[in-house]
Amino acid sequence: MRPYLEVSEVSFAYRDGEEVLSNISFTLERGDFVGVLGPNGSGKTTLLHLMARLLVPRKGAIFLEGRDIQTFPRSALARKIAVVFQEIPGNINLPCLDVVMMGRIPYLSRFQKETKVDEEAVHWAMEVTATLPFAEEPFSELSGGERQRVLIARALAQKPELLLLDEPTSHLDVAHELEILEILKNLTAMGITVCAIFHDVNCVAQFCGKALLLKAGYLLRFGQVTEVLSEESLEELFGVPFAEVAHPFAMRSLFVPLQGPRARPQRGWVHLICGGGSGVPVMRLLYEAGFTVSVGVVNQFDSDAEMARYLGFQTVLEKPFSPVGEEAMRETLALARSADYVVIAPTFWGWGNVRNLDLALALQKEGKRVFVFSDALREDHDYTGGEAQKKLRILLEDGGLVVDHARALLRHMV
């Protein structure tokens, strides 16, 4: 069985110039929600225009339900494919109802008056996009997000099977962006295929089912979002490093662009003992101050482990909810021997992490300077029956220094 839409070895160039797209091939099924990502000039908008038959491929072909779209009568294709362009016109003074009714043009012959079927299609499109409340309001007086919803309603009034959108969330605030994304996601549940260009990686990561990555006119990757989007693929696409971050309130990973290489002062190496998020502000400050940092032992998926990964710090991990084991102890000790300082963040102590204090004691005996945040000394932070407090007292008696906050820590190390 042939796919719903097939782009087969498509290439395109404007006039006799250099190719904008080269040998692009992929397929879409009914109900797909595809997010297109790529740097400026990668050919994203050109690809959408080819799929809408606003442009003709130089090579290759695009098939809709097995039929070359070039063979469709214009009105027949307009009943199957609708396009929402990036530019939002602001000078239309017509009521929104009339703007949406424009979507019924493919179904009307010249001078034909709208029928009840047309009115029902417009009412449905405005209901789906929550634009009925301002049906009689002038389009030009709406906000950017409201206008975008009306334009999507106009496209839906065509009753399309395939909806193409060029950056539908650009220039919108977060609330309106989420409204648009939810509308598009709901449309795919109705069996409408949606293909949209986005500039925000996380719009695709969180809402789309498939991702299509374009770079310099070539198809870099295409497939399920969870398989296509990764730190490696996004760095290859945009030329900057990304960190994949798990978030407790997101079903999928988020992707955070990182700063490129920059000259930072090198002020020494700090080994940080932390856990449960206690090390996050310390890591940020040490990074900005120019220190090399190693972290451990922390459990996988701990927020401190995520921050260390985000900043590119060497980290020794233990299995989730597991106590620090012998192998992790040996690995951390070998790593931290290169450090100039050992810092104990204001964390809580339990039988799962108290062995980190044994690491600190061993490193102190080898001549490392040890700093302890005052909150780490609190008795109500100790769930080991006093064992952690005992080890901390030994650290301080042997020369460990107490600091109250991260800024004070920096003053002692510079």
Steps between C-alpha positions, in 0.01 A plus 500: 500500500642838397547774762259791518765748381832411340778746419722310259855616416392865472750770404428868440684814393374853437552578130845373397661552837644262753272227632301597808390141563686187389358151465245519784298185573259418784142381556209614717201304622154625590493663842876564513617813679839585348725779622755640254820641651808657345720810490400804297546435129474123531200477262217449750253746348588389149418141598157604630430697180590194293266283707222755443579512124582869521833399344589222257796268569797512268541126554292236670132505585252529788216249520174538689320169550720359224422776251748766386373830640585670171210307340232626740267780386575806710160504671520127580843540660376800702238273653773266621788733594485828695788733581549753780784735412746657743392860436185604688319778310384780726314725258191283442200686637248226427321323784675179599203295379553633148874432518436137592234472227780569247610144567188378319604656166618164357145371541321798338457579135506860379217712646371204701364588841614309807285200585405348831784250453745791472358664811526176694862453389587854613320453832691175559836660414439791735379271776809280473729804518296678773443803277118509508490764780647763267330393178359851444812689612727659236799277430733803517410565865601156629822411680771305321397170658133557418582584138706183468208293627265667250742422215515137611119502509496635144727214393282246682187635330647345185449165673858399409660163552846659516574825686833675433616781729806726482611588855147517648630596846754767404458838673245356744522504878514171688125481572400553136777267382363219715146570375612458139698184573206340683270584208740339252541192717122462527466524122726200451272304734224573244712341226635823350869483408692803628844606378635819660826692505620598847793705624469363855648151541286430805174570316591202284640296789187535712211509251595337170501131420766523232790735427659596170844662516618707201846646463637685196232346280563141606283272712711433806256274683133405501296276728345475843589796723643277771733339247597808298556766766816458703792707620707375208242559226416852621865598526551370148194695384564837666874492566468563875501245785172398663425330830214251521327560833234287665229703674257357759200673340584422136423167335801539269847646533566871460797627299703794628750675271833551672745781458774436251863485606611817668811614675457464875754557774647177636510519878553141601305180545221445752355162589143551619314268735127566475160345433129573477554833325728645769785535250314683224568862613857408597568348157366805320718735702815289466443468126460875455808561716709282269558189710526148367248292695449130560196362683430179688384269613139588404210282394390486139208737427584712805453868410865560591601232249288669233659840567849350494422341166356826370822684589725224371652405837657159559261310725504164676153348514339229707179314418178679601405455867815294564767568763848598389681182401866398499549547127357853507718579802816391321407688182424820690816483705710460185320791335509737796873450560554752219293763681641793695199529730221284637167672566211346695170658398216563750343160442310253717671186627365148491643152482492528121751786475688519829797315345571818305632637828752213508618623162542849639697366797730297273561798273567727796770258623659529156529876547185632334336810645146417610214752523171414669182703462356580842158352417667162442585501872141533619385213719155503337674426169650179642295179463785264590461508877793739540749315279514784248550758776789296638680493164436872443651586841817307407522695174478831684746395774755409232478839331176505307354850461132591546340739250149646519436561131653455156636853472694448822636177353639689200676751722695217663601341167617799298 
